[in-house]
Structures are given as structure tokens and as C-alpha cells.
């Protein structure tokens, strides 16, 4: 079974310094038909103006993932982490019992474009945790890269949920086959380019949810990048 979520149907938060597209209900955007998919609760595509960002604010009991497309994201949190997230890097913050963090565009005169993802945790009340890693080299040389997983296998960042997150960069006219384990739900988010997934054409910002599928076949008609969520 397939369910399409078009880019133009997403919610929009325009705050001047921040323009955010909400795949699922978030902040002032509420759509009872789009509250998430399995443990996947938030996918925000954020564009932050140079020299601006999110002031310090709290979270708890949520797995928060950031992936930078262009620019640079300056991160600071109450766990003592101070770092800059660059293109090709993935950051995971387990909020657990509570964490305060801020995220700023590290560039004064250039927009930073990134994806913010929230996944509901398997266990609540855990100790907060942090992970960050560059997957740029693997993304340049491999068709499919596991970047987040429950067991931190294959060099991925561990997460407190039975959820795998893959990134894939495809050249024009390239294909990707992805086997689906029984009972799993798949969410594919197109970050850039144009792909066809099991016969459905998707453009940048579009997404597709798939359940009860035995396999996925992705083909690109232009240089593209996608996220694949494999969820219990």
C-alpha cells in the first residue's frame, strides 16, 4: 500500500529568519491526518538565514536527528556539546530526561538548509545522549548508507528506537533496490532531484509511505538524494 505526501501539501512556517516546511503536524501547523508515521513524528525542512537561529530551548523523551544539506549549523547543549554540523554530517540528540540546546546558522551571510527529524523513543526517561558523524565519504562512494540504527551497526549512529535511517545519492538514470522486512513500514523523503518509487514519481520535498510491500525499486531521472526510514 502506498500513500503520497506532496511537497506542496506540507505545512509552512515563515518567520522571516526561518522558513520551514512541515511534513507532519508541528507548532502552529496542525493536520489530524498527518501526525506522523509509526515512530516517525517530525520531518521539517528548515532554511535559516545567515547569522540567525533557534535560541536555547528544552526537549525531553524524543530522538532528534539533524542532517545538513548546505551551510553550517552551530550546536550547543546542556550536555556540554559545542560543535558545528556541516553538509554530509548527521547529528542525533537523545533528549531523554531533558536537554536544553540551541542551533544557529554558523554562516553570517549564507543560508543554512537542513532537515530536522523527530522519532519517538522506545524507552522514556533515559539519560540524554549525543552523536554526530560525517557520512560524506560513504555517500560519495556508496549507493546506500545506513546513518542511524538501533544497534549502531555498520558505523551508524545509535538511536533509542527500532528505526533505521538510510541516505542515498543517485546519479541520473541510476536505480536502487531495497528489500523490505515483513511488517516494516517505509517512509521515503526526497531531499533533492526526481525519483520514481515502485511506479510513483516524486519530486524534491515529496514523500511516500509504503506498507505491506516486499521490495522497493527506486530510479532517478536526475541527480537525486533521498532519505529512507525503515520503521518497526
PyMOL commands that set and color helices and strands:
alter all, ss='L'
color gray80, all
select helices_A, chain A and resi 7-9+136-141+153-155
alter helices_A, ss='H'
color red, helices_A
select strands_A, chain A and resi 2-5+11-14+18-22+40-48+53-59+63-70+72-77+82-86+89-94+99-105+112-119+129-134+145-149+157-158+163-170+175-179+185-192+194-197+200-203+207-211+215-220+224-231
alter strands_A, ss='S'
color yellow, strands_A
deselect
rebuild
show_as cartoon
